[in-house]
Amino acid sequence: MALDTLALWIIVGIVAAYVIAMMVGLFAIFPYGLIGLAVLAVVLYFVVRVVRDRLTNAEDDYYEKNIKQ
């Protein structure tokens, strides 16, 4: 496994732990935490949408593989 891949997985793990801790905290203050959970859901939706768009975009893949900078 390459060092950059390992670093990426470590960062993803830390971010996932942070998001889980935020969710637990927002559930602890239940009535007011719903606003934070809604904001968190919108942010996660946009992150998933951007990553999915990048992974399925054939034009970006073409330029990444064939165009040298």
HELIX and SHEET records of a PDB file:
HELIX    1   1 LEU A    3  ALA A   28  1                                  26    
HELIX    2   2 PHE A   30  LEU A   55  1                                  26    
HELIX    3   3 ALA A   58  ASN A   66  1                                   9    
END                                                                             
